[in-house]
């Protein structure tokens, strides 16, 4: 019996993909690396999926985000950004596609979903899965930095750029910039 190459390599779960495609809605595809996250709204096509809208956490610096691009606040902002871009392309709804990534409730991946929902996208979800509002704004990061329980090198970039405890203020300004300019 011959299997699809991507299934054999453990890259694609075809049963899950078929269920997502059967919805006839575009998919909000979220992928993470160690430093960044990528969100795309993808439409199925027989000849190959078509990316309608794309955003990465690298783009957040264009909206004055100065902190890490791999934490919960950055992920929320990524969701907000992809949602605003989708609204401009007249995309109103989608289904969520995390692929084979391990999902952790109230984590980074669900922060992207929360941001996309807050921007106006209609995506089926369970409200219990989102991170708390204080974590989305970065309060936990601010408290950890001020507690001095961290290694001196962990937040050295923040200190060099004079970003010590302003993450919540920077979050609000970045969110406002995305809402106005995206």
HELIX and SHEET records of a PDB file:
HELIX    1   1 UNK A    5  UNK A    8  1                                   4    
HELIX    2   2 UNK A   14  UNK A   22  1                                   9    
HELIX    3   3 UNK A   57  UNK A   63  5                                   7    
HELIX    4   4 UNK A   72  UNK A   88  1                                  17    
HELIX    5   5 UNK A  108  UNK A  118  1                                  11    
HELIX    6   6 UNK A  127  UNK A  129  5                                   3    
HELIX    7   7 UNK A  133  UNK A  137  1                                   5    
HELIX    8   8 UNK A  139  UNK A  147  1                                   9    
HELIX    9   9 UNK A  156  UNK A  160  1                                   5    
HELIX   10  10 UNK A  167  UNK A  181  1                                  15    
SHEET    1   A 5 UNK A  50  UNK A  56  0                                        
SHEET    2   A 5 UNK A  37  UNK A  43 -1                                        
SHEET    3   A 5 UNK A  27  UNK A  32 -1                                        
SHEET    4   A 5 UNK A  93  UNK A  97  1                                        
SHEET    5   A 5 UNK A 122  UNK A 123  1                                        
END                                                                             
